[in-house]
Amino acid sequence: MRLNLQKRSIPIAIVAFLARAFGRSFGIYKDPQFGKGIEKRAKDYVVFLSKDEKSFLFRIALENLRRESDLLSEEVALVPEGLELHRRVVELANRYEVADRLATEMLTEPPLVKLFNGILAQALQDGANEVHINFNTTRDTFPVMLKVEGTWTEAMRIPACLEAPLRGVIARVEGIGFPVLAPRLSARVPLPQDLAFRWLDRQRLEIVINPSSSGSA
């Protein structure tokens, strides 16, 4: 049975009130402080969102997660606890409206997700079968290279300040799985269902696009 949290039924409104009133006692709610204790907060949410979905603590945790927007940011996917939280939110998205809304916001609205979509869309439009992102640069930008018919060309340059958030997006896609995320990602062209990520070293990422899977999303 689908739990309609969006309409805020009386029981859920009571849960929300009790979550604010008693959440600290359970250790699953604190006043949000952006960037503070990310690993522990994400781990706590994973624990409570893994409990019986009819339990009181599960509903409190899901309701409180709506207020913890920084836990759904790209940077959080860089830590294992954050990536596990993202996986759990996506798993719950088909059953709970709150989780569905959180997953949709997490996977479609952030500008860095749109940037990642744009890189893939450009590669597909140009007929590229490989993409290289080289984070190893001393300049204020880093290049995105496309391989089309054996020839490498520079598709775009990205400001160096976006390196960490973009790595977070990539970590999320790798960790959750692109086939799971693809239906929620928006792009100008149909996205492939199969991407292979290969880190040539800590600074250079190769994305191999399977041409036969393009357009099947």
Salt bridges, closest charged atoms under 4 A:
ASP31 OD1 - ARG24 NH2 2.67
ASP44 OD2 - LYS40 NZ 2.97
GLU53 OE2 - ARG88 NH2 3.52
GLU53 OE2 - ARG95 NH2 2.67
GLU63 OE2 - ARG8 NH2 2.66
GLU63 OE2 - ARG66 NH1 2.96
GLU68 OE1 - ARG41 NH2 2.54
ASP70 OD2 - ARG41 NH2 3.02
GLU84 OE1 - ARG87 NH1 2.73
GLU91 OE1 - ARG88 NH1 3.01
GLU97 OE2 - ARG2 NE 3.64
ASP100 OD1 - ARG184 NH2 3.28
GLU130 OE2 - LYS147 NZ 3.77
GLU154 OE1 - ARG157 NH1 2.97
GLU163 OE2 - ARG167 NE 2.98
ASP201 OD2 - ARG204 NE 2.83
GLU206 OE2 - HIS132 NE2 3.06
GLU206 OE1 - ARG198 NH1 3.43
